[in-house]
Amino acid sequence: MVKYCLMLSCFLVASFCLKAQSMVWQQLNTVAYQGKQDDICFVDENTGWYVNGYGRIFNTTDGGTTWNKQLEMKATFFRCIAFIDKNIGFAGTVGTDYFPNVMDTIPLYGTTDGGKTWQPVAYNGPYVKGLCALDVVKESYINHGVLDYKIHIYGVGRVGSPANMMVSHDAGKTWTTKSMNNDCKMLFDIKMFNKNEGIACAATDEDITKSNALLLKTTDGGATWKKVYQSTRPYETTWKVHFPSAKVGYATIQSYNPDTTISQQRIVKTTDGGNTWQEMNLVNDAKAREFGIGFIDEQHGYVGTIVSGFETLDGGITWQKTNLGRACNKIRIYRNAAGKLYGYAIGVNVFKL
């Protein structure tokens, strides 16, 4: 019996390792871009979009094998993108006074025809200078005896300040905005678990030399926010956040410290749904400034940095290099209705899991 249990244990470990090793990232054939591209999203295994700082939006209908340029606006820096379905989507811009040659003051564009045409999105509330992230929440309900969904969309920004959020509770038909400058000075990412609860990646100061990395949590749909993590070091921000389960989540910390002798890169992890966070070491390399993060499950995940990607199989305790290209900024992990896993990542290049 003991011998059988040992054999079974070895078999399960070997099977897990083989499964983990079989999941690799493949670089896709996309138009060359010199810097970091910021966001990519898919509504199924085949249909997706990505955006970049050249004001371009690309679409694929074959899982990334080929891409079609749907839009190019030379004075626009597209920073984030989200689609509800194959037709309705939104693309956020970073705004002016941060990157050179960017003159577009409209923070959000929308499409109802799958990206063939885009129009500025109207909103009520304070002016939003730019957005860095969009998140979609589908809330199920019974509609005249039929299962239906209410669609909530949340946007936050921006890098370089000011801090604002945009919210729609009717699938993007109407939008309201609010300032978050009393809670933070920069906003980079948002993950909403439902229409009320979520986490935002932020920074304490618009002056990076004074800034600490900051995570905020809301339980009332963004009306109020509570600080749940703040680093003790200057030159830091948080950047991207991902929750592979309801309780376990991870976020990247960016360091801009010019002192290259201070080279430890860190992530933070929560095991209680974002109420408390623990710092964990990623790699001791001053050049490996962090960007995107995405996890397949609570243990197996990836971080993109300016120099390379990193992979963990043990919940962030240890990391090894993996090929995600340079400056991988957004990692999207999906499962279809049958449970099949697939994913996409974007930085200088685009990769498929």
ROLO-423262 format. One record per residue (C-alpha): x, y, z; residue number from 1. Coordinates in steps of 0.5 Angstrom, whole numbers, plus 2048, in hexadecimal, padded with zeros to 3 digits. Example, Ala and Ser with C-alpha at 12.3 -4.5 7.8 and 13.67 -1.06 7.14 Angstrom:
# ROLO-423262
<site X="819" Y="7F7" Z="810" nr="1"/>
<site X="81B" Y="7FE" Z="80E" nr="2"/>
This chain:
# ROLO-423262
<site X="800" Y="800" Z="800" nr="1"/>
<site X="806" Y="805" Z="802" nr="2"/>
<site X="809" Y="803" Z="7FB" nr="3"/>
<site X="803" Y="804" Z="7F7" nr="4"/>
<site X="802" Y="80B" Z="7FB" nr="5"/>
<site X="809" Y="80D" Z="7F9" nr="6"/>
<site X="808" Y="80B" Z="7F2" nr="7"/>
<site X="802" Y="80F" Z="7F1" nr="8"/>
<site X="805" Y="815" Z="7F5" nr="9"/>
<site X="80B" Y="815" Z="7F0" nr="10"/>
<site X="806" Y="814" Z="7EA" nr="11"/>
<site X="802" Y="81A" Z="7EC" nr="12"/>
<site X="808" Y="81E" Z="7ED" nr="13"/>
<site X="80B" Y="81C" Z="7E6" nr="14"/>
<site X="804" Y="81E" Z="7E3" nr="15"/>
<site X="804" Y="824" Z="7E6" nr="16"/>
<site X="80B" Y="826" Z="7E4" nr="17"/>
<site X="809" Y="824" Z="7DD" nr="18"/>
<site X="803" Y="828" Z="7DC" nr="19"/>
<site X="806" Y="82E" Z="7DF" nr="20"/>
<site X="80C" Y="82D" Z="7DA" nr="21"/>
<site X="807" Y="82C" Z="7D4" nr="22"/>
<site X="804" Y="833" Z="7D5" nr="23"/>
<site X="809" Y="838" Z="7D1" nr="24"/>
<site X="808" Y="83F" Z="7CE" nr="25"/>
<site X="809" Y="83F" Z="7C7" nr="26"/>
<site X="80B" Y="846" Z="7C3" nr="27"/>
<site X="806" Y="848" Z="7BE" nr="28"/>
<site X="807" Y="84C" Z="7B8" nr="29"/>
<site X="805" Y="853" Z="7B9" nr="30"/>
<site X="807" Y="85A" Z="7B6" nr="31"/>
<site X="80E" Y="85C" Z="7B9" nr="32"/>
<site X="80D" Y="861" Z="7BF" nr="33"/>
<site X="813" Y="864" Z="7C2" nr="34"/>
<site X="811" Y="865" Z="7C9" nr="35"/>
<site X="80C" Y="862" Z="7CE" nr="36"/>
<site X="805" Y="860" Z="7CC" nr="37"/>
<site X="800" Y="861" Z="7D1" nr="38"/>
<site X="7FA" Y="85C" Z="7D1" nr="39"/>
<site X="7F6" Y="856" Z="7CD" nr="40"/>
<site X="7F0" Y="853" Z="7CE" nr="41"/>
<site X="7EC" Y="84D" Z="7CB" nr="42"/>
<site X="7E4" Y="84B" Z="7CC" nr="43"/>
<site X="7E5" Y="844" Z="7C9" nr="44"/>
<site X="7EB" Y="840" Z="7C7" nr="45"/>
<site X="7EB" Y="843" Z="7C0" nr="46"/>
<site X="7E9" Y="84A" Z="7C1" nr="47"/>
<site X="7ED" Y="850" Z="7C4" nr="48"/>
<site X="7F0" Y="857" Z="7C4" nr="49"/>
<site X="7F6" Y="85A" Z="7C6" nr="50"/>
<site X="7F8" Y="862" Z="7C6" nr="51"/>
<site X="7FF" Y="866" Z="7C6" nr="52"/>
<site X="802" Y="86D" Z="7C7" nr="53"/>
<site X="802" Y="86E" Z="7BF" nr="54"/>
<site X="7FA" Y="86F" Z="7C0" nr="55"/>
<site X="7F9" Y="868" Z="7BD" nr="56"/>
<site X="7F4" Y="863" Z="7BE" nr="57"/>
<site X="7F5" Y="85C" Z="7BB" nr="58"/>
<site X="7F0" Y="856" Z="7BB" nr="59"/>
<site X="7F0" Y="84E" Z="7BA" nr="60"/>
<site X="7EB" Y="849" Z="7B8" nr="61"/>
<site X="7EF" Y="843" Z="7B8" nr="62"/>
<site X="7F3" Y="843" Z="7BF" nr="63"/>
<site X="7F8" Y="848" Z="7BD" nr="64"/>
<site X="7FB" Y="844" Z="7B7" nr="65"/>
<site X="7F9" Y="84B" Z="7B3" nr="66"/>
<site X="7F8" Y="852" Z="7B5" nr="67"/>
<site X="7F4" Y="857" Z="7B1" nr="68"/>
<site X="7F5" Y="85F" Z="7B3" nr="69"/>
<site X="7EE" Y="862" Z="7B4" nr="70"/>
<site X="7F0" Y="869" Z="7B7" nr="71"/>
<site X="7F6" Y="86D" Z="7B7" nr="72"/>
<site X="7F6" Y="874" Z="7BA" nr="73"/>
<site X="7FD" Y="877" Z="7BA" nr="74"/>
<site X="7FC" Y="87C" Z="7C0" nr="75"/>
<site X="7F9" Y="877" Z="7C4" nr="76"/>
<site X="7FC" Y="872" Z="7C9" nr="77"/>
<site X="7F8" Y="86C" Z="7CA" nr="78"/>
<site X="7F9" Y="869" Z="7D1" nr="79"/>
<site X="7F4" Y="864" Z="7D3" nr="80"/>
<site X="7EE" Y="860" Z="7CF" nr="81"/>
<site X="7E8" Y="85C" Z="7D1" nr="82"/>
<site X="7E2" Y="859" Z="7CE" nr="83"/>
<site X="7DC" Y="856" Z="7D0" nr="84"/>
<site X="7DA" Y="852" Z="7CA" nr="85"/>
<site X="7DC" Y="852" Z="7C3" nr="86"/>
<site X="7D9" Y="858" Z="7C1" nr="87"/>
<site X="7D9" Y="85D" Z="7C8" nr="88"/>
<site X="7E0" Y="85F" Z="7CA" nr="89"/>
<site X="7E4" Y="865" Z="7CD" nr="90"/>
<site X="7EB" Y="868" Z="7CC" nr="91"/>
<site X="7EE" Y="86D" Z="7D1" nr="92"/>
<site X="7F4" Y="872" Z="7D0" nr="93"/>
<site X="7F9" Y="874" Z="7D4" nr="94"/>
<site X="7F8" Y="87C" Z="7D3" nr="95"/>
<site X="7FC" Y="882" Z="7D2" nr="96"/>
<site X="802" Y="884" Z="7D5" nr="97"/>
<site X="806" Y="87E" Z="7D7" nr="98"/>
<site X="808" Y="87B" Z="7D0" nr="99"/>
<site X="80B" Y="87F" Z="7CB" nr="100"/>
<site X="807" Y="881" Z="7C4" nr="101"/>
<site X="800" Y="87E" Z="7C8" nr="102"/>
<site X="7FB" Y="883" Z="7C7" nr="103"/>
<site X="7F4" Y="87F" Z="7C8" nr="104"/>
<site X="7F0" Y="882" Z="7CE" nr="105"/>
<site X="7EB" Y="87D" Z="7CD" nr="106"/>
<site X="7EC" Y="877" Z="7D3" nr="107"/>
<site X="7E7" Y="872" Z="7D0" nr="108"/>
<site X="7E5" Y="870" Z="7C9" nr="109"/>
<site X="7DF" Y="86A" Z="7C8" nr="110"/>
<site X="7DD" Y="866" Z="7C2" nr="111"/>
<site X="7D7" Y="862" Z="7C1" nr="112"/>
<site X="7D9" Y="85E" Z="7BA" nr="113"/>
<site X="7DF" Y="85A" Z="7BD" nr="114"/>
<site X="7E4" Y="860" Z="7BC" nr="115"/>
<site X="7E2" Y="862" Z="7B5" nr="116"/>
<site X="7E0" Y="869" Z="7B7" nr="117"/>
<site X="7E2" Y="86D" Z="7BE" nr="118"/>
<site X="7DF" Y="873" Z="7C1" nr="119"/>
<site X="7E0" Y="877" Z="7C7" nr="120"/>
<site X="7DD" Y="875" Z="7CD" nr="121"/>
<site X="7D9" Y="87A" Z="7D1" nr="122"/>
<site X="7D9" Y="87A" Z="7D9" nr="123"/>
<site X="7D6" Y="87E" Z="7DE" nr="124"/>
<site X="7DB" Y="881" Z="7E4" nr="125"/>
<site X="7E2" Y="883" Z="7E5" nr="126"/>
<site X="7E6" Y="884" Z="7DE" nr="127"/>
<site X="7EA" Y="87D" Z="7DE" nr="128"/>
<site X="7F1" Y="87F" Z="7DB" nr="129"/>
<site X="7F3" Y="878" Z="7D9" nr="130"/>
<site X="7F2" Y="870" Z="7DB" nr="131"/>
<site X="7F7" Y="86A" Z="7DC" nr="132"/>
<site X="7F2" Y="865" Z="7DD" nr="133"/>
<site X="7EB" Y="862" Z="7DC" nr="134"/>
<site X="7E7" Y="85C" Z="7DF" nr="135"/>
<site X="7E1" Y="859" Z="7DD" nr="136"/>
<site X="7DC" Y="856" Z="7E3" nr="137"/>
<site X="7D6" Y="851" Z="7E0" nr="138"/>
<site X="7D1" Y="851" Z="7E6" nr="139"/>
<site X="7CC" Y="84B" Z="7E5" nr="140"/>
<site X="7C4" Y="84C" Z="7E6" nr="141"/>
<site X="7BE" Y="849" Z="7E4" nr="142"/>
<site X="7BA" Y="84D" Z="7DF" nr="143"/>
<site X="7B3" Y="84B" Z="7DE" nr="144"/>
<site X="7B5" Y="844" Z="7DF" nr="145"/>
<site X="7BB" Y="844" Z="7DB" nr="146"/>
<site X="7C2" Y="844" Z="7DD" nr="147"/>
<site X="7C5" Y="84B" Z="7DB" nr="148"/>
<site X="7CB" Y="850" Z="7DD" nr="149"/>
<site X="7CC" Y="857" Z="7DF" nr="150"/>
<site X="7D3" Y="85A" Z="7DD" nr="151"/>
<site X="7D7" Y="85E" Z="7E1" nr="152"/>
<site X="7DD" Y="861" Z="7DE" nr="153"/>
<site X="7E2" Y="865" Z="7E3" nr="154"/>
<site X="7E8" Y="869" Z="7E0" nr="155"/>
<site X="7EE" Y="86C" Z="7E4" nr="156"/>
<site X="7F4" Y="871" Z="7E2" nr="157"/>
<site X="7F9" Y="874" Z="7E2" nr="158"/>
<site X="800" Y="873" Z="7E2" nr="159"/>
<site X="803" Y="87A" Z="7E4" nr="160"/>
<site X="7FD" Y="87C" Z="7E7" nr="161"/>
<site X="7F7" Y="87E" Z="7E8" nr="162"/>
<site X="7F3" Y="878" Z="7EB" nr="163"/>
<site X="7EC" Y="877" Z="7E8" nr="164"/>
<site X="7E8" Y="871" Z="7E7" nr="165"/>
<site X="7E2" Y="870" Z="7E2" nr="166"/>
<site X="7DC" Y="86C" Z="7E3" nr="167"/>
<site X="7D6" Y="869" Z="7DF" nr="168"/>
<site X="7D1" Y="865" Z="7E2" nr="169"/>
<site X="7CD" Y="864" Z="7DB" nr="170"/>
<site X="7D2" Y="860" Z="7D6" nr="171"/>
<site X="7D5" Y="867" Z="7D4" nr="172"/>
<site X="7CF" Y="86B" Z="7D2" nr="173"/>
<site X="7D0" Y="870" Z="7D8" nr="174"/>
<site X="7D6" Y="872" Z="7DC" nr="175"/>
<site X="7D8" Y="876" Z="7E2" nr="176"/>
<site X="7DF" Y="878" Z="7E5" nr="177"/>
<site X="7E2" Y="87A" Z="7EC" nr="178"/>
<site X="7E8" Y="87C" Z="7EE" nr="179"/>
<site X="7ED" Y="878" Z="7F2" nr="180"/>
<site X="7F2" Y="87D" Z="7F4" nr="181"/>
<site X="7F0" Y="87D" Z="7FB" nr="182"/>
<site X="7F2" Y="875" Z="7FB" nr="183"/>
<site X="7F8" Y="875" Z="7F7" nr="184"/>
<site X="7FC" Y="879" Z="7F2" nr="185"/>
<site X="7FC" Y="874" Z="7EC" nr="186"/>
<site X="7F8" Y="86E" Z="7EA" nr="187"/>
<site X="7FB" Y="868" Z="7E6" nr="188"/>
<site X="7F6" Y="862" Z="7E6" nr="189"/>
<site X="7EF" Y="860" Z="7E9" nr="190"/>
<site X="7EC" Y="859" Z="7EA" nr="191"/>
<site X="7E5" Y="859" Z="7EC" nr="192"/>
<site X="7E3" Y="852" Z="7EF" nr="193"/>
<site X="7DB" Y="854" Z="7EF" nr="194"/>
<site X="7D8" Y="85B" Z="7EE" nr="195"/>
<site X="7DA" Y="85D" Z="7F5" nr="196"/>
<site X="7E0" Y="85A" Z="7F7" nr="197"/>
<site X="7E7" Y="85B" Z="7F4" nr="198"/>
<site X="7EE" Y="85D" Z="7F4" nr="199"/>
<site X="7F2" Y="863" Z="7F1" nr="200"/>
<site X="7F9" Y="864" Z="7EF" nr="201"/>
<site X="7FC" Y="86B" Z="7F1" nr="202"/>
<site X="801" Y="86F" Z="7F4" nr="203"/>
<site X="802" Y="874" Z="7F9" nr="204"/>
<site X="805" Y="87A" Z="7F6" nr="205"/>
<site X="805" Y="87C" Z="7EF" nr="206"/>
<site X="80D" Y="87E" Z="7F0" nr="207"/>
<site X="810" Y="877" Z="7EF" nr="208"/>
<site X="816" Y="879" Z="7F4" nr="209"/>
<site X="811" Y="879" Z="7F9" nr="210"/>
<site X="80C" Y="874" Z="7F7" nr="211"/>
<site X="80A" Y="86D" Z="7FB" nr="212"/>
<site X="807" Y="868" Z="7F8" nr="213"/>
<site X="800" Y="867" Z="7FA" nr="214"/>
<site X="7FA" Y="863" Z="7F9" nr="215"/>
<site X="7F3" Y="865" Z="7FB" nr="216"/>
<site X="7EC" Y="861" Z="7FC" nr="217"/>
<site X="7E5" Y="863" Z="7FB" nr="218"/>
<site X="7DF" Y="85F" Z="7FE" nr="219"/>
<site X="7DA" Y="864" Z="7FB" nr="220"/>
<site X="7DB" Y="864" Z="7F3" nr="221"/>
<site X="7E0" Y="86A" Z="7F4" nr="222"/>
<site X="7DD" Y="86F" Z="7F8" nr="223"/>
<site X="7E2" Y="86E" Z="7FD" nr="224"/>
<site X="7E9" Y="86B" Z="7FE" nr="225"/>
<site X="7ED" Y="868" Z="803" nr="226"/>
<site X="7F5" Y="867" Z="803" nr="227"/>
<site X="7F6" Y="860" Z="804" nr="228"/>
<site X="7FE" Y="860" Z="802" nr="229"/>
<site X="803" Y="866" Z="802" nr="230"/>
<site X="80B" Y="865" Z="801" nr="231"/>
<site X="810" Y="868" Z="805" nr="232"/>
<site X="815" Y="86A" Z="800" nr="233"/>
<site X="815" Y="870" Z="7FB" nr="234"/>
<site X="815" Y="870" Z="7F3" nr="235"/>
<site X="80F" Y="86A" Z="7F3" nr="236"/>
<site X="809" Y="869" Z="7F0" nr="237"/>
<site X="804" Y="863" Z="7F0" nr="238"/>
<site X="803" Y="861" Z="7E8" nr="239"/>
<site X="7FE" Y="85B" Z="7E7" nr="240"/>
<site X="7FA" Y="856" Z="7EB" nr="241"/>
<site X="7F7" Y="84F" Z="7EA" nr="242"/>
<site X="7F3" Y="84B" Z="7EE" nr="243"/>
<site X="7F3" Y="843" Z="7EC" nr="244"/>
<site X="7EE" Y="842" Z="7F1" nr="245"/>
<site X="7E9" Y="846" Z="7F6" nr="246"/>
<site X="7EE" Y="846" Z="7FB" nr="247"/>
<site X="7F5" Y="846" Z="7F8" nr="248"/>
<site X="7F8" Y="84B" Z="7F4" nr="249"/>
<site X="7FE" Y="84E" Z="7F2" nr="250"/>
<site X="801" Y="855" Z="7F0" nr="251"/>
<site X="807" Y="858" Z="7ED" nr="252"/>
<site X="80B" Y="85E" Z="7F0" nr="253"/>
<site X="80F" Y="862" Z="7EC" nr="254"/>
<site X="816" Y="865" Z="7EE" nr="255"/>
<site X="819" Y="86B" Z="7EB" nr="256"/>
<site X="81E" Y="86C" Z="7F0" nr="257"/>
<site X="824" Y="86F" Z="7EC" nr="258"/>
<site X="829" Y="86C" Z="7F1" nr="259"/>
<site X="82B" Y="865" Z="7EE" nr="260"/>
<site X="82E" Y="862" Z="7F4" nr="261"/>
<site X="826" Y="861" Z="7F7" nr="262"/>
<site X="824" Y="85C" Z="7F2" nr="263"/>
<site X="81F" Y="858" Z="7F5" nr="264"/>
<site X="819" Y="857" Z="7F1" nr="265"/>
<site X="812" Y="855" Z="7F5" nr="266"/>
<site X="80B" Y="853" Z="7F4" nr="267"/>
<site X="806" Y="853" Z="7F9" nr="268"/>
<site X="801" Y="84D" Z="7FA" nr="269"/>
<site X="7FA" Y="84D" Z="7FE" nr="270"/>
<site X="7F7" Y="847" Z="801" nr="271"/>
<site X="7F1" Y="84A" Z="804" nr="272"/>
<site X="7ED" Y="84D" Z="7FE" nr="273"/>
<site X="7F2" Y="854" Z="7FE" nr="274"/>
<site X="7F1" Y="856" Z="805" nr="275"/>
<site X="7F8" Y="855" Z="807" nr="276"/>
<site X="7FE" Y="854" Z="802" nr="277"/>
<site X="805" Y="851" Z="803" nr="278"/>
<site X="80C" Y="853" Z="7FF" nr="279"/>
<site X="80F" Y="84D" Z="7FC" nr="280"/>
<site X="816" Y="84E" Z="7F8" nr="281"/>
<site X="816" Y="84D" Z="7F0" nr="282"/>
<site X="81D" Y="84E" Z="7EE" nr="283"/>
<site X="823" Y="852" Z="7F0" nr="284"/>
<site X="824" Y="856" Z="7EA" nr="285"/>
<site X="824" Y="85D" Z="7EA" nr="286"/>
<site X="822" Y="85D" Z="7E2" nr="287"/>
<site X="81C" Y="858" Z="7E3" nr="288"/>
<site X="817" Y="85E" Z="7E4" nr="289"/>
<site X="810" Y="85A" Z="7E5" nr="290"/>
<site X="80A" Y="85B" Z="7E0" nr="291"/>
<site X="804" Y="856" Z="7DF" nr="292"/>
<site X="802" Y="850" Z="7E4" nr="293"/>
<site X="7FE" Y="84A" Z="7E2" nr="294"/>
<site X="7FC" Y="843" Z="7E6" nr="295"/>
<site X="7FA" Y="83D" Z="7E3" nr="296"/>
<site X="7F8" Y="83B" Z="7EA" nr="297"/>
<site X="7FA" Y="83C" Z="7F1" nr="298"/>
<site X="801" Y="839" Z="7F0" nr="299"/>
<site X="803" Y="83A" Z="7E9" nr="300"/>
<site X="804" Y="841" Z="7E6" nr="301"/>
<site X="808" Y="846" Z="7E2" nr="302"/>
<site X="80B" Y="84D" Z="7E3" nr="303"/>
<site X="80D" Y="851" Z="7DD" nr="304"/>
<site X="813" Y="856" Z="7DE" nr="305"/>
<site X="817" Y="85B" Z="7DA" nr="306"/>
<site X="81C" Y="856" Z="7D8" nr="307"/>
<site X="818" Y="84F" Z="7D8" nr="308"/>
<site X="813" Y="84B" Z="7DB" nr="309"/>
<site X="813" Y="847" Z="7E1" nr="310"/>
<site X="80F" Y="841" Z="7E3" nr="311"/>
<site X="80D" Y="83D" Z="7EA" nr="312"/>
<site X="80A" Y="837" Z="7EC" nr="313"/>
<site X="80A" Y="837" Z="7F3" nr="314"/>
<site X="806" Y="83E" Z="7F4" nr="315"/>
<site X="80B" Y="843" Z="7F4" nr="316"/>
<site X="810" Y="83F" Z="7F8" nr="317"/>
<site X="815" Y="83E" Z="7F3" nr="318"/>
<site X="816" Y="841" Z="7EB" nr="319"/>
<site X="819" Y="83F" Z="7E5" nr="320"/>
<site X="81A" Y="843" Z="7DE" nr="321"/>
<site X="815" Y="841" Z="7D9" nr="322"/>
<site X="814" Y="844" Z="7D2" nr="323"/>
<site X="80F" Y="84A" Z="7D2" nr="324"/>
<site X="813" Y="84F" Z="7CE" nr="325"/>
<site X="815" Y="855" Z="7D1" nr="326"/>
<site X="810" Y="85A" Z="7D5" nr="327"/>
<site X="80B" Y="855" Z="7D5" nr="328"/>
<site X="805" Y="85A" Z="7D8" nr="329"/>
<site X="7FF" Y="856" Z="7D8" nr="330"/>
<site X="7FE" Y="84E" Z="7D9" nr="331"/>
<site X="7F7" Y="84C" Z="7D8" nr="332"/>
<site X="7F5" Y="845" Z="7DA" nr="333"/>
<site X="7EE" Y="842" Z="7D8" nr="334"/>
<site X="7EA" Y="83B" Z="7D8" nr="335"/>
<site X="7E5" Y="839" Z="7D3" nr="336"/>
<site X="7DE" Y="836" Z="7D5" nr="337"/>
<site X="7E1" Y="82F" Z="7D5" nr="338"/>
<site X="7E7" Y="831" Z="7D9" nr="339"/>
<site X="7EC" Y="832" Z="7D4" nr="340"/>
<site X="7F2" Y="837" Z="7D6" nr="341"/>
<site X="7F5" Y="83C" Z="7D1" nr="342"/>
<site X="7F8" Y="843" Z="7D2" nr="343"/>
<site X="7FB" Y="849" Z="7CF" nr="344"/>
<site X="801" Y="84E" Z="7D1" nr="345"/>
<site X="803" Y="854" Z="7CE" nr="346"/>
<site X="809" Y="858" Z="7CF" nr="347"/>
<site X="80E" Y="85A" Z="7C9" nr="348"/>
<site X="80B" Y="854" Z="7C6" nr="349"/>
<site X="805" Y="850" Z="7C6" nr="350"/>
<site X="805" Y="849" Z="7C9" nr="351"/>
<site X="800" Y="843" Z="7CA" nr="352"/>
<site X="800" Y="83E" Z="7CF" nr="353"/>
